[in-house]
Amino acid sequence: MADDGMLLNFAIGDNVIKPEAKFKGGTWRARLSAKKRSQHIPGENSDGSKRNADSKNPNKIQIPTNRPAKRQRTGDSDARDGNRHRSQSQQQPRRHPGQFASSLFTSNPESKTADEPKPEENAEDAKPTNAALVDGIDTFTSLGLSPNLAAHLLTKLELKAPTAIQKASIEQLLKEESDAFIQAETGSGKTLAYLLPLVQRIMDLSKATKEAGLHRDSGLFAIVLAPTRELCKQISVVLENLLRCANWLVAGTVIGGEKKKSEKARLRKGLNILVATPGRLADHLDNTEVLNVSNVRWLVLDEGDRLMDMGFEEELQGIVKKLDARQRPSRIPGVPTRRTTVLCSATLKMNVQRLGEISLSDAMHIKANPADEDEESRNAKDEESFRVPAQLKQSYAIVPAKLRLVSLTAYLKRTFIRKGSVMKTIVFVSCADSVDFHFEVFSRKYGDRRKKSNDNDDEKEKKVEEKKDEKKDEKKDEEKIDPRKNLSPYGLHGTIAAAEAFSTPANPVTIHRLHGSLPQHVRTATLNSFSRSQEASVMVCTDVAARGLDLPNVDLVIEYDPAFSSDDHTHRIGRTARLGRDGRACIFLQPGCEEGYVEILKRGYRDGGKALTRTDANEILKRGFGVTPDSLSKNWEEKTTDWQMDVERWALDNPEYLEMGRRAYQSHVRAYATHIAAERKMFDIKELHLGHLAKSFALRDRPGKINVPGLRQGKEDAKKDFKAARTGVAGNKRKADGDASASNTDDAARKMRAKMREQMAGGASEFNLA
Ligand SMILES: Nc1ncnc2c1ncn2[C@@H]1O[C@H](COP(=O)(O)OP(=O)(O)OP(=O)(O)O)[C@@H](O)[C@H]1O
């Protein structure tokens, strides 16, 4: 039996004498208190008051007297389900000296919504709301695009008909000179909704100039601004595809990440359309003389709310002022006298309105479905409404903190049990450290306790070589880098690996990791690999991948950690169910106040979320661990416990992974305190059971003992976060983990983000923040 093996599920009578456990390691005080606890001896203070305080406050954080009563301890939910037999795990396990018994299924809090009626089964599937229009009435030509451009869309890009938002925006922007705010669901084709009219208008200028024609140094006519480099690149690819039918027009990017000199050279050669990040454009406007913006007549601000979230307000204000000041009448016939600005966003909130004030005048509000406008004005207060593609099937899983890791594993096991049912899944977590930890957990083999790179001589040599290569790699063109070369376990970056935890021989799954703390070229290469993958793949990531990215064949989005704001949630789940396709999303919520989030999920739908489904940890575990063939003699609870214990032992055996778990845990707690103020009542750090949570990071330590060099002390950390949550100044500390995607409307939050961005090196910062 393993050294810290366990005996589980053995019923014992009350008269069984507990063997005395030996306690090793730690300070004498820690050993004594561990011993006392095991003997149920009252706390160190004889008055008993401390004992009570401690037992009610496992996190050792200062709790105000009005703290809600501790949730009643209950067993697993078999009882809730009306299952008569007493679960084995609810019985007291018999421990052997020095053995560690898993308490995975004990003392878990109970759900508040367990008795909610289930949604109707066989309810009709909702019709897609973001698909291309198939009525045949609206074609790209009927909307006013030239036959040349429409033919190009059909034959080269295989786009037969416009989407609803494209229909509305093309019609408006071709005939009107006024500014516009384009708002439509995720995955509804907003990029083409602004690019098509813009390209058409510039193509028309060519006709106006007759035989002289337009060419790359005729002038810069349009600028598209997007918050991250990845988005800029994505937009620029779509734009270049469009311009293949007008090859005299040239588009380019200035997004940082390369030498400014080469960007300047590109600007000097001449561009007609420029895609840029605000920071980099502002820099060129100040320092690059060859950047002539006197002819700019179209300005697009894509992902408006994100631009504001990331603290670009000042830059944007400066850019708009400079464009105004430097605008000159154009010698090219047909160039409009005034500039049209288009603001684009899937969500409409305060900061988008503020951006509108800065950049727009007399703007039209362009929506996919004009009927929404009426309905929305009726629900003026409810700005969350109607933002989720109707065909997107959402579910929520009520999972206690202790069962989170095993439940996620079980969910993914079940998801990939059959080949072909799900191609790609994105798992969102709150921080970069957590991404790294889960990547390692899922890419290790069950039962394999060794460190992945078991540095033998060959490997050491290989590592040294790779380290040298890494330096060279960073200089290479990022597109050419294949992160598979760096497959975990041997790679330095190790962003792609086999997902051993939920692969089957029939359906091997690949796991990717992505967050803002990875070098830019690794992020791009990893994203490309996930995007192009034709096999079952999972990407564990932070909100770095939440916005705007158009990744094909994403069938499922799992929000393992709920988003920091409901807006972020909308964007995250919007990575699936794009352009009329099906998609599923599942969010993990803990029993208790987090269940309040279900109301927010419901609000995203026109029908109040009738098809929203609920599941719980036991159901997930049964379906995930109960059906796997490993050791058929065991039931799902045993298998689940074995799996958890195996991960814990692996962490204990490998200090590197143990530290990874601790880091992930600490960063997770900090990130938890940064939910936006309006939603903090649902994500209340006071309600978070840190001891239980630690288990989901494979930790057996007590929360107060989890200290990682370079991070704040566990206990102190929790105190500070708790204090911050109480005083309302949290919401802004995500930078520590490379994550700052909260859509906080608080002024303080905005300022904080701007500050964070300043601290990141130059133009390279944009993507790091997400
Ligand atoms: N008319 C169309 N017919 C078919 N496919 C289209 C059409 N328009 C756009 N698409 C495709 O739909 C996908 C989503 O488009 P896009 O990324 O512009 O959506 P979006 O509304 O900007 O989403 P998000 O809000 O998430 O940024 C892209 O793959 C695009 O090629």
The ligand as a MOL file (V3000), in Angstrom:
LIG
                    3D

  0  0  0     0  0            999 V3000
M  V30 BEGIN CTAB
M  V30 COUNTS 31 33 0 0 0
M  V30 BEGIN ATOM
M  V30 1 N -22.5620 36.3740 -44.1740 0
M  V30 2 C -21.8410 35.3950 -43.6680 0
M  V30 3 N -22.0570 34.1210 -44.0540 0
M  V30 4 C -21.3330 33.1050 -43.5270 0
M  V30 5 N -20.3700 33.2830 -42.6150 0
M  V30 6 C -20.0990 34.5310 -42.1930 0
M  V30 7 C -20.8230 35.6510 -42.6990 0
M  V30 8 N -20.3550 36.7550 -42.1060 0
M  V30 9 C -19.3830 36.3610 -41.2510 0
M  V30 10 N -19.2350 35.0300 -41.3110 0
M  V30 11 C -18.3100 34.2150 -40.4720 0
M  V30 12 O -18.8380 34.2350 -39.1560 0
M  V30 13 C -17.7900 34.1410 -38.1980 0
M  V30 14 C -17.9790 35.1770 -37.0870 0
M  V30 15 O -17.7860 36.4720 -37.5740 0
M  V30 16 P -17.1940 37.6450 -36.6590 0
M  V30 17 O -15.9400 37.2060 -36.0090 0
M  V30 18 O -17.1660 38.8650 -37.4830 0
M  V30 19 O -18.3370 37.7540 -35.5610 0
M  V30 20 P -18.5230 38.8690 -34.4450 0
M  V30 21 O -19.9450 39.2580 -34.4600 0
M  V30 22 O -17.5180 39.9500 -34.6250 0
M  V30 23 O -18.2360 38.0350 -33.1330 0
M  V30 24 P -17.6560 38.5680 -31.7150 0
M  V30 25 O -18.7150 39.4330 -31.1230 0
M  V30 26 O -17.4450 37.3210 -30.9550 0
M  V30 27 O -16.4130 39.3020 -32.0020 0
M  V30 28 C -16.5070 34.3070 -38.9860 0
M  V30 29 O -15.9140 33.0340 -39.1320 0
M  V30 30 C -16.9520 34.8160 -40.3340 0
M  V30 31 O -16.1290 34.3840 -41.3940 0
M  V30 END ATOM
M  V30 BEGIN BOND
M  V30 1 1 1 2
M  V30 2 1 2 3
M  V30 3 2 2 7
M  V30 4 2 3 4
M  V30 5 1 4 5
M  V30 6 2 5 6
M  V30 7 1 6 7
M  V30 8 1 6 10
M  V30 9 1 7 8
M  V30 10 2 8 9
M  V30 11 1 9 10
M  V30 12 1 10 11
M  V30 13 1 11 12
M  V30 14 1 11 30
M  V30 15 1 12 13
M  V30 16 1 13 14
M  V30 17 1 13 28
M  V30 18 1 14 15
M  V30 19 1 15 16
M  V30 20 2 16 17
M  V30 21 1 16 18
M  V30 22 1 16 19
M  V30 23 1 19 20
M  V30 24 2 20 21
M  V30 25 1 20 22
M  V30 26 1 20 23
M  V30 27 1 23 24
M  V30 28 2 24 25
M  V30 29 1 24 26
M  V30 30 1 24 27
M  V30 31 1 28 29
M  V30 32 1 28 30
M  V30 33 1 30 31
M  V30 END BOND
M  V30 END CTAB
M  END
